[in-house]
Structure formats: structure tokens, C-alpha cells
């Protein structure tokens, strides 16, 4: 699907209006592939200089930043990408909820695009990245739990499947390591995959409240928090407070046998987690997205789903970075509870109403290939 690629002046030219190496080929390739190229600037003098440089050379549109901003809306935002490295570019991306890529070659390098943008070190890598985004499927796993709840998983977390080759196994293990130890080269590929997926999905772009499911102990998973914070910032949401608070540490899920986890279900979390009182009033009639590192049977997500729906959420999206699957489809255990009392204080009551093991969901093998492509671009 063709995109409109927005280039601020300093992404194309240096301060002397000399075009960076590789830009001429980038613009021509984007045009040949059917993308619209727009170069933006603030001033009349700058616009005239740009038009003189590109006249009769490229099929591009040169215009003012304000004109582009006025033409982007909720319906067409997914069709735009901005390649910018100034804080102003980042503000435009966040306000309009469009994907931003940070051009590492630009003479302008502000802090926020470096933090929240996807950095490409050269025009050649940018072209490859846009090719992936153009046809990206994103979600490895999807399950509609009910009419108010959607489960998404970005990648496979399995490393023992027969159909996984050596390179994919290395990447998956690297992602696992990045979530535990902050290994950046794998984390950046994961970040690219997630953010581009969020900005292409109208429901995710319009999430009202972003949160993470708390870790089992007192330590915070800083990598998952960073991903959540980036999603929050790039969709222009200000609420930073955690949605859930764990008041009592619990045993890590991976240290508990699978059949025991299924039997205990959400109970251990209900007894150790509360809804943040500072956030509870912001949940009603809102779209809420909870990010967690891994999805196996869904106990953490079911805890979040029950609490959020009880708090009045309009829609709940549960987004895992990796999906562990046992068997052909894997099991997701849906649990319905009656919750009573103040969810923002320990000791609220929970009563199990039903428990159902859903053996299904949609798997997209293409998403695994996209991961490898993104990783190869970033490390090459």
C-alpha cells in the first residue's frame, strides 16, 4: 500500500542546501514504487530554495509544514510517515498519530526523535524499512476473546518448533534476552515492529489509556515500560501513572508448572494486585491497552480483563510481545469472575463464574519473516 512520505528540509538537505548522499536514489525509488514524497519547511525563502533544487529533477511536492498538518486526520493518518529528526517533527507525529522515522544521517538530531522514533542510519536502510512497512502484517497471533476484548501477540516466543530455522531462533532468543537484560540491537527491532504496527492500526492509534501488567516482584520491567511509554507518547496520551499496582510479590509464572497455573488461574493476581486509585476514574468508557512480555495461557491478561471491564472500560486490548504456543494452536484460558468491593484496595472479593479453555486464534507466519527482515536491516 502506497504511503505519503513527509521529509522536513533538514532530512533532505544540510544547512547549505546540499543534498545528502543517497537521497536522490531514495526519492526516485519511492516515486517508482508509487509513494508520494512531500518536502516541508516553514519559511517562504526556504520553500523557494527547495523548489529550485528539486525542479525538473524529482516528482515531489514542496509545501509548508502547516499545509501538511491540516491535511492529516484520523481517517488517513495510517497513510503517512514522517522522516524527521527535530522535536517539532516528533510533535507533529504525536499530534497526528503518524509513524515517525528518525534519519540518523541528518545534521539535525534532537533528543525526542532519537528516543521515540525508529532510527535508520542511511537512506538505503530507510528504503528497505518503508518496503517492510508497506506490506507489514505485524501480528503473529490474534484472538477475539469477546466483543470487548482483543488479544494480540507481536512475535512467536517458541524456540523449539521444528519449523524455526537457526536465524529465527537466534532472533527470538535475542528478544527474550532484550526483555530481560536490555540487549539493544534486538530491542530496537522489537520496537520497530511494535510501533509501526500500532501506528497502522486505527484501534491502537486511538487507545485512551496505555498500561503494562506488573511483574511478579518489586522490580519493573524497564524494557516493557519503555515500549508502553513510547506507544503512549506517539498516540498523544498524557496519562503516565501505572494502571495496576502489585502490593504483594508472587511466584514467577515460569517457575510454576503449566497445569498448576491453569488450575490456580487469576487467583494469585487478584490477591496481589489492585487498580491504581489515581487511574481508576480514567478507565470508564475508555479503550485500554495492556502490554505484557509473554502470553502462554492468558492468566495475567484475564486478570487485567476482568478488572478493567469491572471498572467500566469500553474496550480492552491485551498485547503480548511474544506468544508461547503448546500444541497446534495453544490454549488461552478465559475466566469470568464476579468482582466485589473496592478494586483499588487489597481484599476485594472475587468469585469464579466460569472457566473455558479456548484452543484457537489466528496465527500469521508472515509476521515471523518480517521480524527477521527488520532485524537484518538494523544490524547490517
Legacy VTK file of the C-alpha trace (Angstrom):
# vtk DataFile Version 3.0
C-alpha trace
ASCII
DATASET POLYDATA
POINTS 380 float
0.000 0.000 0.000
1.437 3.360 -1.045
2.321 5.948 1.577
2.862 9.674 1.714
6.411 10.143 2.983
6.998 13.530 4.615
10.553 14.859 4.608
11.375 18.027 6.566
14.035 20.107 4.801
16.920 19.011 7.005
16.206 15.345 6.222
16.902 16.021 2.525
19.470 18.850 2.646
22.113 20.086 5.039
22.190 23.727 6.141
23.786 24.732 2.814
21.023 23.044 0.784
23.369 20.296 -0.333
21.536 17.015 -0.727
22.788 14.148 1.450
24.380 11.142 -0.195
21.811 8.531 -1.194
18.814 10.901 -1.095
18.481 11.232 -4.876
18.178 7.478 -5.286
15.789 7.280 -2.302
13.369 9.824 -3.776
13.433 8.226 -7.231
12.851 4.738 -5.791
9.959 5.920 -3.628
8.360 7.568 -6.659
8.788 4.433 -8.797
7.129 2.348 -6.093
4.094 4.624 -6.083
4.733 6.558 -2.879
4.059 10.291 -2.604
7.058 12.346 -1.499
6.455 15.652 0.264
9.198 18.048 1.398
8.093 20.515 4.068
9.518 23.700 5.525
8.435 26.809 7.450
9.520 29.865 5.548
8.861 31.247 2.075
12.577 31.705 1.408
13.326 28.095 2.313
10.461 26.835 0.171
11.760 28.724 -2.858
15.275 27.318 -2.320
13.950 23.757 -2.072
11.833 24.124 -5.200
14.855 25.387 -7.119
16.928 22.391 -6.003
14.341 19.755 -6.966
12.790 21.444 -10.007
12.736 19.146 -13.049
14.688 16.510 -11.094
12.125 14.734 -8.932
8.408 14.083 -8.746
7.903 15.651 -5.322
5.609 18.153 -3.666
7.153 21.067 -1.783
4.927 22.805 0.717
4.631 24.366 4.149
4.576 22.297 7.316
1.208 23.824 8.245
-0.412 22.656 4.988
0.585 19.041 5.642
-0.591 19.198 9.238
-4.029 20.398 8.133
-4.411 17.513 5.656
-3.832 14.658 8.137
-6.814 13.290 10.061
-7.861 10.129 11.919
-9.106 8.514 8.718
-5.909 8.911 6.682
-3.178 9.040 9.361
-2.089 5.461 8.630
-1.134 6.538 5.092
1.598 8.934 6.298
5.154 8.502 7.533
7.321 11.416 8.634
11.100 11.086 8.377
12.257 13.770 10.775
14.832 14.406 13.471
13.637 17.582 15.198
11.422 17.791 18.263
8.926 19.659 16.113
8.730 16.657 13.783
8.054 14.424 16.783
5.263 16.726 17.984
3.665 16.597 14.530
3.834 12.797 14.545
2.344 12.529 18.044
-0.434 15.065 17.467
-1.479 13.430 14.217
-0.677 9.851 15.331
1.550 9.008 12.398
4.681 6.895 12.288
7.962 8.770 12.685
11.346 7.508 11.494
14.458 9.299 12.698
17.023 9.913 9.898
20.372 9.187 11.501
22.187 10.949 8.644
20.590 14.379 9.260
22.631 17.276 10.673
19.666 17.937 12.970
19.467 15.441 15.841
17.117 16.423 18.689
16.594 14.255 21.756
12.957 13.206 21.428
13.033 11.779 17.883
16.070 9.765 18.960
14.099 8.433 21.912
10.706 7.781 20.354
11.426 7.490 16.630
12.707 4.465 14.749
16.246 5.394 13.731
17.561 4.486 10.266
21.226 5.232 9.744
21.108 5.723 5.960
18.667 6.448 3.113
19.262 2.899 1.845
18.057 1.409 5.134
15.097 3.772 5.171
14.021 2.498 1.761
14.171 -1.104 2.986
12.225 -0.187 6.123
9.470 1.506 4.133
9.226 -1.582 1.919
8.558 -3.687 5.015
6.072 -1.215 6.490
4.280 -1.019 3.156
3.240 -4.698 3.335
3.601 -5.363 7.051
1.124 -7.760 8.645
2.503 -7.187 12.159
0.592 -9.519 14.433
1.755 -13.093 14.824
-1.302 -14.007 16.907
-4.797 -12.568 17.269
-7.749 -13.753 19.329
-11.119 -12.102 19.883
-11.922 -13.187 23.448
-15.316 -11.467 23.439
-16.945 -8.410 21.864
-14.962 -6.117 24.166
-11.576 -7.841 24.278
-8.875 -8.452 21.665
-5.635 -10.349 22.244
-2.615 -9.547 20.046
0.884 -11.025 20.108
3.691 -9.441 18.145
6.049 -12.401 17.758
6.496 -16.076 18.425
8.341 -16.854 21.656
8.900 -20.531 20.846
12.418 -21.631 20.005
11.888 -25.397 19.870
9.403 -25.690 16.993
10.566 -27.793 14.041
9.775 -25.054 11.514
12.035 -22.448 13.158
15.388 -22.042 11.425
18.655 -21.111 13.086
18.468 -17.376 12.298
14.912 -17.040 13.622
15.833 -18.954 16.764
18.739 -16.563 17.322
16.438 -13.556 16.958
13.738 -14.930 19.271
16.305 -15.786 21.905
17.722 -12.304 21.432
14.302 -10.761 22.004
13.931 -12.838 25.151
17.306 -11.523 26.263
16.385 -7.940 25.365
13.353 -8.104 27.655
15.466 -9.448 30.493
18.774 -7.644 30.030
18.019 -4.749 27.700
20.092 -6.009 24.742
19.566 -3.030 22.408
20.096 -4.488 18.938
17.234 -6.925 19.479
15.139 -4.435 21.421
15.300 -1.917 18.558
13.951 -4.486 16.092
11.142 -5.318 18.509
10.458 -1.597 18.918
10.313 -1.062 15.153
7.881 -3.950 14.738
5.606 -2.800 17.560
5.472 0.934 16.833
4.882 0.507 13.105
2.079 -1.931 13.953
0.465 0.439 16.423
0.549 3.393 14.037
-1.039 1.340 11.241
-3.924 0.093 13.406
-6.780 2.562 13.894
-7.936 0.955 17.154
-4.433 1.050 18.673
-3.805 4.592 17.470
-6.892 5.648 19.376
-6.210 3.836 22.657
-7.139 6.151 25.542
-5.064 4.570 28.305
-1.832 2.557 27.987
-0.511 0.291 30.711
1.609 -2.755 31.493
0.839 -5.801 33.558
3.023 -5.622 36.692
5.907 -8.020 37.118
5.739 -10.722 39.766
8.130 -8.980 42.158
9.070 -5.450 43.109
11.268 -4.744 40.070
9.802 -3.079 36.994
10.469 -4.488 33.514
12.057 -1.335 32.146
12.016 -2.508 28.525
8.267 -3.181 28.536
7.718 0.133 30.332
9.706 1.907 27.634
7.622 0.324 24.888
4.430 1.331 26.670
5.688 4.870 27.191
6.553 5.177 23.505
3.106 3.948 22.466
1.555 6.418 24.889
3.637 9.345 23.671
3.267 8.647 19.952
-0.523 8.351 20.274
-0.561 11.659 22.175
-1.798 10.335 25.538
-0.648 12.064 28.718
-1.643 9.654 31.473
1.622 8.218 32.805
0.502 6.570 36.063
0.558 2.744 36.169
-2.864 1.147 35.810
-2.136 -1.741 38.188
-0.120 -1.920 41.387
1.212 -5.150 42.879
1.205 -4.909 46.674
2.431 -8.478 47.332
5.122 -10.303 45.304
4.132 -13.653 43.769
5.987 -16.577 42.265
7.057 -16.072 38.666
4.836 -17.891 36.188
7.764 -19.633 34.542
8.632 -21.199 37.901
5.186 -22.814 38.151
4.135 -25.950 36.279
1.719 -25.288 33.430
-1.118 -27.444 34.839
-0.791 -25.648 38.191
-1.037 -22.232 36.513
-4.187 -23.304 34.699
-5.716 -24.639 37.901
-4.923 -21.547 40.004
-5.882 -19.150 37.239
-6.282 -15.478 38.148
-6.454 -16.058 41.900
-2.804 -15.280 42.709
-3.074 -11.984 40.863
-6.372 -10.930 42.454
-4.759 -11.459 45.839
-1.723 -9.334 44.969
-2.867 -6.641 42.514
-5.068 -3.568 42.833
-6.284 -0.969 40.359
-4.309 2.244 40.864
-6.679 4.681 42.629
-5.160 7.556 40.620
-6.170 5.850 37.385
-9.480 4.185 38.230
-11.561 7.254 37.329
-9.927 7.391 33.878
-10.966 3.861 32.846
-14.729 4.184 32.417
-15.870 4.224 28.767
-12.265 4.228 27.553
-10.213 1.986 25.249
-7.437 0.481 27.373
-4.367 -1.402 26.132
-2.243 -3.538 28.461
1.218 -4.658 27.318
2.953 -7.693 28.779
6.107 -9.523 27.785
4.756 -13.026 27.092
1.448 -14.789 26.602
1.139 -18.504 27.360
-2.270 -19.398 28.786
-3.547 -15.889 29.469
-3.772 -15.791 33.270
-2.257 -12.305 33.534
-4.387 -10.953 30.714
-7.564 -12.468 32.120
-6.867 -10.786 35.450
-6.461 -7.459 33.666
-9.551 -8.032 31.508
-11.818 -8.799 34.472
-10.619 -5.795 36.484
-10.774 -3.345 33.596
-14.226 -4.406 32.435
-15.479 -4.195 36.031
-14.014 -0.672 36.164
-16.091 0.248 33.114
-13.627 0.023 30.195
-15.330 0.256 26.805
-12.743 -1.882 25.022
-9.721 -3.855 26.238
-6.716 -4.718 24.085
-4.196 -7.136 25.570
-0.904 -7.000 23.710
1.884 -9.519 24.272
5.340 -9.108 22.800
5.751 -12.878 22.412
3.364 -15.838 22.236
4.332 -19.228 23.671
2.290 -21.925 21.965
1.944 -25.536 23.049
0.302 -27.799 20.536
-1.126 -26.748 17.190
-2.953 -23.660 18.430
-2.050 -23.187 22.088
-4.502 -22.751 24.949
-5.970 -19.471 26.108
-7.929 -19.877 29.341
-10.829 -17.448 29.590
-12.038 -16.892 33.165
-15.106 -14.938 34.219
-15.278 -13.543 37.777
-17.712 -11.537 39.827
-15.651 -8.824 41.498
-16.981 -7.025 44.572
-15.581 -4.270 46.748
-13.065 -1.525 46.078
-10.693 -2.704 43.326
-8.195 -0.055 44.435
-7.722 -1.625 47.852
-6.378 -5.077 48.806
-9.035 -7.550 49.872
-11.718 -7.070 47.215
-13.812 -10.201 46.669
-13.626 -12.419 43.610
-15.902 -15.322 42.703
-15.212 -17.620 39.749
-18.262 -17.837 37.475
-16.843 -19.833 34.567
-13.616 -21.146 33.106
-13.181 -22.014 29.433
-10.101 -23.150 27.532
-10.080 -21.605 24.064
-7.971 -23.689 21.690
-7.639 -21.393 18.710
-6.890 -17.910 17.475
-5.362 -16.646 14.243
-1.657 -17.182 13.534
0.244 -15.294 10.860
3.530 -16.946 9.886
4.450 -13.967 7.697
4.941 -11.875 10.858
7.876 -14.122 11.762
9.578 -13.344 8.453
9.022 -9.619 8.953
10.874 -9.837 12.239
13.921 -11.293 10.520
13.812 -8.636 7.814
13.615 -5.796 10.339
16.446 -7.233 12.402
18.647 -7.645 9.340
18.103 -4.031 8.317
19.035 -2.714 11.724
22.207 -4.766 12.224
23.561 -4.779 8.654
LINES 1 381
380 0 1 2 3 4 5 6 7 8 9 10 11 12 13 14 15 16 17 18 19 20 21 22 23 24 25 26 27 28 29 30 31 32 33 34 35 36 37 38 39 40 41 42 43 44 45 46 47 48 49 50 51 52 53 54 55 56 57 58 59 60 61 62 63 64 65 66 67 68 69 70 71 72 73 74 75 76 77 78 79 80 81 82 83 84 85 86 87 88 89 90 91 92 93 94 95 96 97 98 99 100 101 102 103 104 105 106 107 108 109 110 111 112 113 114 115 116 117 118 119 120 121 122 123 124 125 126 127 128 129 130 131 132 133 134 135 136 137 138 139 140 141 142 143 144 145 146 147 148 149 150 151 152 153 154 155 156 157 158 159 160 161 162 163 164 165 166 167 168 169 170 171 172 173 174 175 176 177 178 179 180 181 182 183 184 185 186 187 188 189 190 191 192 193 194 195 196 197 198 199 200 201 202 203 204 205 206 207 208 209 210 211 212 213 214 215 216 217 218 219 220 221 222 223 224 225 226 227 228 229 230 231 232 233 234 235 236 237 238 239 240 241 242 243 244 245 246 247 248 249 250 251 252 253 254 255 256 257 258 259 260 261 262 263 264 265 266 267 268 269 270 271 272 273 274 275 276 277 278 279 280 281 282 283 284 285 286 287 288 289 290 291 292 293 294 295 296 297 298 299 300 301 302 303 304 305 306 307 308 309 310 311 312 313 314 315 316 317 318 319 320 321 322 323 324 325 326 327 328 329 330 331 332 333 334 335 336 337 338 339 340 341 342 343 344 345 346 347 348 349 350 351 352 353 354 355 356 357 358 359 360 361 362 363 364 365 366 367 368 369 370 371 372 373 374 375 376 377 378 379
